[in-house]
Structure formats: structure tokens, C-alpha cells
Amino acid sequence: MEAKKTDVTAVGELLIDLVQSGTGPQGNPLFEANPGGAPANVLAMLGKLGRRCAFLGKVGRDAFGDQLERTLQGLGVDTAGLRRDERIPTTLAFVHTLPGGDREFSFYRKPGADLMLRPEEVDEERIRNTRIFHFGTLSLTDEPCRSATEKAVALAREAGTVISFDPNLRLSLWDSEEEAKKRILWGLGQADIVKISDNEVSFLTGTEDYPAGAEKLLAAYPDIRLLDLTMGADGSMAFCGKHRVFEDSFHLGGVIETSGAGDTFCALVLHYVLEHGLDLDEAQLHEMLRTANGAAYLVTTKKGVIPSLPDAERIEKLLRENR
């Protein structure tokens, strides 16, 4: 990949995940304010791995916005492209943990500051000077952020930048399933790298044969050079050129919640691509998936996302001890 100033630049939501962390003396739930947002989570993990990253998005002119900006800066993420909204508060998401560690989200986002990013506020220079540009679909649900995201993607394509896309399906944020599908398919049409989950494959293709569904998407979007399919506890797959590779998940117990597992996985994939490029052989794909699975497992053993992200030493220790 061409040498550029920044390794990964992402656009999208930066918000507060309010995660239940016990109950008060009167039995009411207590929530901890954790920094989050899928694109920001990806950058935070890459920052912990020493990558040079930049975030483009919007938060409110409030205490939560201050917390989020400090958090990214503390991880070495460039926040010069982070804008502040003077009227709309920082977006909130209440995270409800379900039995087994899965979760549900209740978003306070009608509107939220992340939706207010305008096309003219997009930092064009940072997009032109990045090796990988990453985005998801939450910034495509509403205007003006949808137009801002579309502009950012167009700039990345013009610059010849590798584009990474994560559908990150949250149906409650869309006006209809048809609209969600339309925007996700648009994203697939822009991407060189796709990280997609089993439920997203099923949503788009109507099949629960997830590898077959992934093949269907690749046939429809042949410009995708690397597609990574995550299947939770059932492992992950990589589709790259003629190669089809599977790696099992880590079944070591201790899972508390799965928030951020997909974002962590995505970050490790991008980290690997930055090191090795996109023409990967089977051995490299196995190594990439195993490392990404390990990092994703580690983040599920703690509450919250960004505060729970593992460093390189912890990931390497897990892989070394579980060969």
C-alpha cells in the first residue's frame, strides 16, 4: 500500500454506551458511561496496536463529548476531524446484557450529535492521506450524516484508498428493513474489505447457510477483495480470491458480554492487511483469523468496549498459550 500519513481513518458514530454495572441501594440499575461507537472502537483497538488513526464525526458540546474526545486522544487517535454540535447532545446507547453475553441496544438518537455531521465538515485532507478508509451503516441512517459519509467514501475512492466496510446492522435505527438493506448493499458496492456477521448475511440473502450466503454476496460484488464472516462462538471465515478459510473461536469460558467483539475483530483484520496487503495466501488467512478471533474473545471477558480492549502482549499471550 502507498505510504501515507495515516494508517486508518474512519467516519461515523462516536457515542456513550451506558452499560449496567450493578444496582443501587434501592434496587435500581446503575449504568457506567463507556466510550463507544463501532468505527471509534475499531480505531481505538488499532491505536492500542500502535497504528496511526484519525476519526471523523460529531459529538455534542457537553461533558460526554469531552470524555469521548479525551478517550480517543489518549489512545493516540487524531481527533482534528471531530466536530462539535452546539445544540444536539452526544448520542447515547443503553446496552442491555442478555443471558449468554449477547446484548440489546436502546439508542437515544432522535436526534443525536453523530447524525449532525455535514458534508462540508468532512476533513478531506485526512481521507486523502490515509491507507485505509473505514465506515459502517449507522452514519447512513439519516441526513445530513448520510451525505457526509457518501462524500467521504467518494473522496476515498478518488484517492485510490483501500475501503473497509462493516454493515453493523441495527434495525431499530432504520425506517424500514428495505431501507437498511438498500444502504448496506450500497456499502458493499464501495468496499475492498468487508467484515460481516452471520445475522447480516442472513438478512441480506435470506439463508442461514452463512458461507453460501457470503458466496452469493461475493458473486454480486466481485470487487470485494477480502470478506470476513464472523459467526460468534461458531468461528469465522475469510474469503480472499480463490481461498476459503475457517478458524474456530476460542472456547475458554468467562464471557461477560459480546459488545465490541466484531469491532475488535475488524481492527485486527485491518492491522494484518496493513502489514501484509490484500493478496493473502491460506496460511496468512488462518493467522489473520486466529489473531482476530483471539482479540475478539478477550474483549468479551470484560464489560464495556474501549476500556476492555486488549493490548498486543495480551493477545500474543493468549495465542501462545492456546496453540
C-alpha positions as CSV (number, residue, x, y, z in Angstrom):
1,M,0.0,0.0,0.0
2,E,1.1,3.5,-0.8
3,A,2.9,5.3,2.1
4,K,0.6,7.8,3.6
5,K,0.5,9.8,6.8
6,T,-2.4,7.8,8.5
7,D,-3.0,4.1,8.6
8,V,-6.7,4.1,9.1
9,T,-9.3,6.9,9.0
10,A,-12.9,6.2,9.9
11,V,-16.1,8.1,9.8
12,G,-19.3,7.5,11.8
13,E,-20.7,7.4,15.3
14,L,-18.8,8.2,18.5
15,L,-21.2,7.8,21.4
16,I,-21.6,6.8,25.1
17,D,-22.5,3.1,25.8
18,L,-24.3,3.1,29.1
19,V,-23.7,-0.4,30.4
20,Q,-25.4,-1.8,33.5
21,S,-22.9,-2.3,36.2
22,G,-24.9,-3.4,39.2
23,T,-27.8,-2.0,41.2
24,G,-28.1,0.9,43.7
25,P,-29.2,0.7,47.3
26,Q,-32.8,0.9,46.3
27,G,-32.5,-1.8,43.7
28,N,-32.4,0.5,40.7
29,P,-29.9,-0.3,37.9
30,L,-26.6,1.6,37.8
31,F,-25.1,2.4,34.4
32,E,-21.5,3.1,33.6
33,A,-20.7,5.6,30.9
34,N,-18.4,3.8,28.5
35,P,-17.0,5.4,25.3
36,G,-18.1,3.5,22.2
37,G,-19.4,3.6,18.6
38,A,-18.3,0.9,16.1
39,P,-15.9,3.0,13.9
40,A,-14.4,4.6,17.0
41,N,-14.0,1.1,18.6
42,V,-12.1,-0.1,15.6
43,L,-9.7,2.9,15.7
44,A,-9.3,2.5,19.5
45,M,-8.1,-1.1,19.0
46,L,-5.8,-0.1,16.2
47,G,-4.4,2.7,18.4
48,K,-3.6,0.2,21.1
49,L,-1.7,-1.7,18.5
50,G,0.4,1.4,17.6
51,R,-1.4,2.3,14.4
52,R,-1.8,5.9,13.3
53,C,-5.5,6.6,13.1
54,A,-7.9,9.5,12.6
55,F,-11.6,9.9,13.4
56,L,-14.2,11.9,11.5
57,G,-17.5,12.5,13.2
58,K,-19.5,14.7,15.6
59,V,-20.3,14.8,19.3
60,G,-22.2,17.3,21.4
61,R,-20.7,20.3,23.2
62,D,-21.2,18.6,26.5
63,A,-19.4,16.5,29.2
64,F,-19.9,13.3,27.3
65,G,-18.4,14.8,24.1
66,D,-15.4,15.9,26.2
67,Q,-15.0,12.4,27.6
68,L,-15.1,10.8,24.1
69,E,-12.6,13.2,22.7
70,R,-10.2,12.6,25.6
71,T,-10.6,8.9,25.3
72,L,-9.6,8.8,21.6
73,Q,-6.7,11.2,22.1
74,G,-5.5,9.0,25.0
75,L,-5.2,6.2,22.5
76,G,-3.3,8.3,20.0
77,V,-6.2,8.8,17.6
78,D,-6.2,12.0,15.7
79,T,-9.4,14.0,16.6
80,A,-8.8,17.1,14.4
81,G,-11.7,15.9,12.2
82,L,-14.1,15.6,15.2
83,R,-16.7,18.3,15.2
84,R,-18.9,19.6,18.0
85,D,-22.7,20.4,17.8
86,E,-23.7,23.4,19.8
87,R,-27.4,22.3,20.1
88,I,-27.7,18.5,19.8
89,P,-26.3,16.4,22.7
90,T,-23.9,13.5,22.3
91,T,-25.6,10.3,21.3
92,L,-26.3,7.6,24.0
93,A,-26.9,3.9,23.7
94,F,-28.1,1.9,26.7
95,V,-26.6,-1.6,26.5
96,H,-28.8,-4.4,28.0
97,T,-26.8,-7.6,28.5
98,L,-28.7,-10.9,27.8
99,P,-28.1,-14.4,29.2
100,G,-25.0,-15.8,27.5
101,G,-23.4,-12.4,26.9
102,D,-25.4,-11.2,23.9
103,R,-26.9,-7.7,24.1
104,E,-29.6,-5.3,23.0
105,F,-29.3,-1.6,22.4
106,S,-31.6,1.2,23.2
107,F,-30.5,4.3,21.3
108,Y,-31.2,7.9,22.4
109,R,-30.6,9.4,18.9
110,K,-33.6,11.2,17.6
111,P,-31.6,13.2,17.0
112,G,-28.1,12.6,18.3
113,A,-25.0,14.6,17.6
114,D,-23.4,11.9,15.5
115,L,-26.2,12.4,12.9
116,M,-25.4,16.1,12.5
117,L,-22.1,15.8,10.7
118,R,-22.5,17.8,7.5
119,P,-20.7,17.2,4.1
120,E,-18.8,20.4,4.4
121,E,-17.4,19.4,7.8
122,V,-15.7,16.3,6.4
123,D,-11.9,16.6,6.7
124,E,-10.9,15.9,3.1
125,E,-7.2,16.0,3.6
126,R,-7.3,13.3,6.2
127,I,-9.2,11.0,3.8
128,R,-6.7,11.6,1.0
129,N,-3.8,10.9,3.3
130,T,-4.9,7.5,4.8
131,R,-4.0,4.0,3.7
132,I,-7.4,2.5,4.7
133,F,-10.8,4.3,5.0
134,H,-13.4,2.6,7.2
135,F,-17.1,3.1,7.6
136,G,-20.3,1.4,8.7
137,T,-24.0,2.0,8.2
138,L,-25.1,3.9,11.3
139,S,-23.9,7.0,9.6
140,L,-26.1,6.2,6.6
141,T,-29.5,6.1,8.5
142,D,-30.3,9.9,8.4
143,E,-29.3,13.2,6.9
144,P,-27.0,15.1,7.0
145,C,-24.6,12.4,8.1
146,R,-25.6,10.1,5.2
147,S,-24.4,12.7,2.7
148,A,-21.3,13.3,4.7
149,T,-20.5,9.6,4.7
150,E,-21.2,9.3,1.0
151,K,-18.9,12.3,0.3
152,A,-16.1,10.7,2.4
153,V,-16.4,7.4,0.6
154,A,-16.3,9.1,-2.8
155,L,-13.2,11.0,-1.7
156,A,-11.5,7.8,-0.6
157,R,-12.3,6.1,-3.9
158,E,-10.9,9.1,-5.9
159,A,-7.7,8.9,-3.8
160,G,-7.3,5.1,-4.6
161,T,-7.6,4.4,-0.9
162,V,-8.5,0.8,0.3
163,I,-12.1,1.0,1.6
164,S,-13.3,-1.1,4.6
165,F,-17.0,-1.6,5.4
166,D,-18.9,-3.1,8.3
167,P,-22.7,-3.3,7.9
168,N,-23.2,-3.3,11.7
169,L,-26.9,-3.9,11.4
170,R,-29.1,-2.1,14.0
171,L,-32.6,-2.5,12.6
172,S,-34.2,-0.3,15.3
173,L,-32.4,2.8,13.8
174,W,-33.8,2.3,10.3
175,D,-37.2,3.5,9.0
176,S,-37.7,0.1,7.3
177,E,-35.8,-3.1,6.6
178,E,-35.9,-2.2,2.9
179,E,-34.0,1.0,3.5
180,A,-31.5,-0.8,5.7
181,K,-30.9,-3.4,3.0
182,K,-30.5,-0.7,0.3
183,R,-27.9,1.2,2.2
184,I,-25.9,-1.9,3.2
185,L,-25.9,-3.1,-0.4
186,W,-24.6,0.3,-1.4
187,G,-21.8,-0.1,1.2
188,L,-20.9,-3.5,-0.2
189,G,-20.5,-1.9,-3.6
190,Q,-17.9,0.5,-2.4
191,A,-15.7,-1.8,-0.4
192,D,-12.5,-3.7,-0.9
193,I,-12.7,-5.2,2.6
194,V,-15.9,-6.3,4.3
195,K,-16.4,-7.6,7.8
196,I,-19.9,-9.1,8.0
197,S,-21.7,-11.2,10.7
198,D,-23.8,-14.3,10.3
199,N,-27.1,-12.4,11.0
200,E,-26.2,-9.8,8.5
201,V,-25.6,-12.4,5.8
202,S,-29.0,-14.0,6.6
203,F,-30.7,-10.5,6.5
204,L,-29.3,-9.8,3.1
205,T,-29.6,-13.2,1.4
206,G,-32.4,-15.0,3.3
207,T,-30.3,-18.0,4.0
208,E,-28.9,-19.4,7.3
209,D,-26.2,-21.3,5.3
210,Y,-23.8,-18.4,6.1
211,P,-20.9,-19.4,3.9
212,A,-23.2,-19.9,0.9
213,G,-24.8,-16.5,1.7
214,A,-21.3,-15.0,1.7
215,E,-20.5,-16.6,-1.6
216,K,-23.8,-15.1,-3.0
217,L,-22.7,-11.6,-1.9
218,L,-19.2,-12.0,-3.4
219,A,-20.8,-13.1,-6.7
220,A,-22.9,-9.9,-6.7
221,Y,-20.0,-7.7,-5.6
222,P,-16.8,-9.1,-7.3
223,D,-14.7,-6.0,-6.4
224,I,-14.6,-7.1,-2.7
225,R,-11.1,-8.4,-2.3
226,L,-11.4,-9.7,1.3
227,L,-14.6,-10.7,3.0
228,D,-14.5,-11.9,6.7
229,L,-17.6,-13.6,8.0
230,T,-18.0,-13.8,11.8
231,M,-20.2,-16.4,13.4
232,G,-19.9,-15.7,17.1
233,A,-19.0,-18.9,19.1
234,D,-19.0,-20.8,15.8
235,G,-15.9,-19.2,14.5
236,S,-15.0,-17.1,11.5
237,M,-14.2,-17.4,7.8
238,A,-12.2,-15.5,5.3
239,F,-12.9,-15.3,1.6
240,C,-10.0,-14.0,-0.4
241,G,-9.5,-14.7,-4.1
242,K,-9.9,-18.4,-4.5
243,H,-9.2,-19.1,-0.8
244,R,-11.9,-20.1,1.7
245,V,-10.5,-20.4,5.2
246,F,-12.2,-21.2,8.6
247,E,-10.9,-20.7,12.1
248,D,-12.8,-21.8,15.3
249,S,-13.5,-19.4,18.1
250,F,-11.7,-19.5,21.5
251,H,-13.9,-21.6,23.9
252,L,-12.2,-20.7,27.2
253,G,-15.2,-19.5,29.2
254,G,-15.5,-16.3,31.1
255,V,-17.6,-14.4,28.5
256,I,-19.4,-11.5,30.2
257,E,-20.8,-9.6,27.1
258,T,-20.1,-9.6,23.4
259,S,-20.2,-5.8,22.9
260,G,-17.3,-4.7,20.7
261,A,-16.2,-8.2,19.7
262,G,-16.9,-7.6,16.0
263,D,-15.2,-4.2,16.1
264,T,-12.1,-5.7,17.7
265,F,-12.1,-8.5,15.1
266,C,-12.4,-5.9,12.3
267,A,-9.5,-3.9,13.8
268,L,-7.2,-6.9,13.9
269,V,-8.1,-7.7,10.2
270,L,-7.1,-4.2,9.2
271,H,-4.0,-4.4,11.2
272,Y,-3.0,-7.5,9.4
273,V,-3.8,-6.1,6.0
274,L,-1.7,-3.0,6.7
275,E,1.2,-5.4,7.4
276,H,0.7,-7.9,4.7
277,G,-1.5,-6.4,2.0
278,L,-4.6,-7.9,0.4
279,D,-3.1,-10.7,-1.6
280,L,-3.1,-13.2,1.2
281,D,-2.5,-17.0,1.0
282,E,-4.2,-19.6,3.1
283,A,-1.6,-19.7,5.8
284,Q,-1.8,-15.9,6.2
285,L,-5.6,-16.0,6.3
286,H,-5.5,-18.6,9.0
287,E,-3.1,-16.5,11.0
288,M,-5.2,-13.4,10.5
289,L,-8.4,-15.1,11.6
290,R,-6.9,-16.7,14.6
291,T,-5.4,-13.5,15.8
292,A,-8.7,-11.6,15.2
293,N,-10.7,-14.4,17.0
294,G,-8.4,-14.2,20.0
295,A,-8.6,-10.5,20.4
296,A,-12.4,-10.6,20.0
297,Y,-12.6,-13.3,22.7
298,L,-10.6,-11.2,25.1
299,V,-12.8,-8.1,24.8
300,T,-15.9,-10.3,25.7
301,T,-14.4,-11.1,29.1
302,K,-14.9,-7.6,30.4
303,K,-17.7,-5.0,30.5
304,G,-17.6,-2.1,28.1
305,V,-15.6,-1.9,24.9
306,I,-12.8,0.6,24.7
307,P,-11.7,0.2,28.3
308,S,-11.7,-3.6,27.7
309,L,-9.6,-3.7,24.5
310,P,-6.6,-6.0,24.8
311,D,-3.0,-4.8,24.0
312,A,-0.7,-6.7,21.7
313,E,1.1,-8.5,24.6
314,R,-2.2,-9.9,26.0
315,I,-3.3,-11.1,22.5
316,E,0.1,-12.8,21.9
317,K,0.0,-14.5,25.3
318,L,-3.5,-15.9,24.5
319,L,-2.3,-17.3,21.2
320,R,0.9,-18.7,22.6
321,E,-0.9,-20.5,25.4
322,N,-3.6,-21.9,23.2
323,R,-1.8,-23.3,20.1
